[in-house]
Amino acid sequence: EAQVTQNPRYLITVTGKKLTVTCSQNMNHEYMSWYRQDPGLGLRQIYYSMNVEVTDKGDVPEGYKVSRKEKRNFPLILESPSPNQTSLYFCASSFTGNTEAFFGQGTRLTVV
Amino acid sequence: KNQVEQSPQSLIILEGKNCTLQCNYTVSPFSNLRWYKQDTGRGPVSLTIMTFSENTKSNGRYTATLDADTKQSSLHITASQLSDSASYICVVKDSNYQLIWGAGTKLIIKP
């Protein structure tokens, strides 16, 4: 089944403790991206990647890191999480930046 | 500033009725416009993608329209079903590969 898989689905952590949210797609998509969604706001792009080893900042990259060492995986790294990074995170993939995007199920992160 | 505004913020209709959701944008230059359906707590699912030259696109009971001159789009849902209850999000892509997301319209279908 074609899908985008994020892990974990739920995570509660403390301020400053490094964490990684994994994202994997099995559709051989070139384009992958990370979003955060907060109540009352539209999804905001954190980082995107147009291909392996190519990443770029989205609208709200501060406090986040990504890597794209292989086509299928695009992990999101929070080196020192803070409470304002409490949010619902989505990973998405598509063949290109112009085609339909497929989203993961989301990761609900709480930083206390 | 590139913006996407949707209206209404929320809408309640009876099962079987039709409804139309609106999207106005100020994104320039424009590449394409997308409508997504998002069930509560789940990832968005694509309904339609329209480029500058397309005026209408359908996906089952969903029909999206685009007026690139006035920078307006609408999503019309015909014969609504309970499963249509969700947030509907308008997304505009500029030519720099940036996606600008609207805040969405929350649609509730009542039996």
HADDOCK unambig.tbl for C-alpha pairs under 7 A between the chains (distance, minus, plus):
assign (segid A and resid 40 and name CA) (segid B and resid 103 and name CA) 6.28 0.50 0.50
assign (segid A and resid 41 and name CA) (segid B and resid 103 and name CA) 5.00 0.50 0.50
assign (segid A and resid 42 and name CA) (segid B and resid 101 and name CA) 5.15 0.50 0.50
assign (segid A and resid 42 and name CA) (segid B and resid 102 and name CA) 5.07 0.50 0.50
assign (segid A and resid 42 and name CA) (segid B and resid 103 and name CA) 3.97 0.50 0.50
assign (segid A and resid 42 and name CA) (segid B and resid 104 and name CA) 6.87 0.50 0.50
assign (segid A and resid 43 and name CA) (segid B and resid 101 and name CA) 5.80 0.50 0.50
assign (segid A and resid 90 and name CA) (segid B and resid 43 and name CA) 6.77 0.50 0.50
assign (segid A and resid 97 and name CA) (segid B and resid 97 and name CA) 6.27 0.50 0.50
assign (segid A and resid 100 and name CA) (segid B and resid 46 and name CA) 6.47 0.50 0.50
assign (segid A and resid 101 and name CA) (segid B and resid 46 and name CA) 6.89 0.50 0.50
assign (segid A and resid 102 and name CA) (segid B and resid 45 and name CA) 6.81 0.50 0.50
assign (segid A and resid 103 and name CA) (segid B and resid 43 and name CA) 5.25 0.50 0.50
assign (segid A and resid 103 and name CA) (segid B and resid 44 and name CA) 6.20 0.50 0.50
assign (segid A and resid 104 and name CA) (segid B and resid 43 and name CA) 5.73 0.50 0.50
assign (segid A and resid 105 and name CA) (segid B and resid 42 and name CA) 5.24 0.50 0.50
assign (segid A and resid 105 and name CA) (segid B and resid 43 and name CA) 5.06 0.50 0.50
assign (segid A and resid 106 and name CA) (segid B and resid 42 and name CA) 6.31 0.50 0.50
assign (segid A and resid 106 and name CA) (segid B and resid 43 and name CA) 6.09 0.50 0.50
